[in-house]
Amino acid sequence: MSAITVGKYQDNTPASLTRPSREQAEEAVRTLIRWAGDDPLREGLLDTPARVTRAYEEFFAGYAQSPQDLLQATFEEVSGYQDMVLLRDIRLESHCEHHIVPIIGKAHVAYMPSSRVVGISKLVRLVEVFAKRLQTQETLTAQIAQALDAALAPRGVAVLIDAAHQCMTTRGVKQPGVSTVTSQFSGVFAADVALQERIWRLL
């Protein structure tokens, strides 16, 4: 499956990965509650399985969305504009694929247009499509860059993410205040260190 595939549940998906029903998902939550040591039938927990399932629909909505479809509408009328387009401080909320706990931070997305540009809100939505999946930050950074490259064929793309991983801040080594920075450059951004430094200054 490619890095920018829509999701896991395709017609050719192995039977072992067939999406379970909502009832099965809620029963899985009850199992986890019992495993944690509580009673899923007590009053305060009765509706928790349904709430968790609805929350998962929000957390992982990106599996049902296509980045290719999202970036289909582009514009060529830009009056000859050829310099960088940069969106800073895009709120990022994802989940670590190793522990299914939040990754929270900011994404910065830039590209150097060739002949087409895309609406700036689409860049925010592109980040969200990939963030709303089980992720590693490295993969997330690369997926955003690759999707933008494929859709616009720009002269270059730059994606930078600065995020805190709750799998490290609330468990394990328990280091609050530590963030992870990842970056992916293509085209002129990969070839020109001065352009990379310009982005860091703008941020």
ABEGO torsion letter per residue (X at the ends): XBAABABABBAABBAAABBBBAAAAAAAAAAAAAAAGBBAABAAAAAAAAAAAAAAAAAAAAAABBAAAAAABBBABAGGBABBBBBBGBBBBBBBAAAGBBBBBBBBBBBBBAABBBBAAAAAAAAAAAAABBBBAAAAAAAAAAAAAAAAGBAEBBBBBBBBBAAAAABEAGBBGBBBBBBBBBEAAAABAAAAAAAAAAX
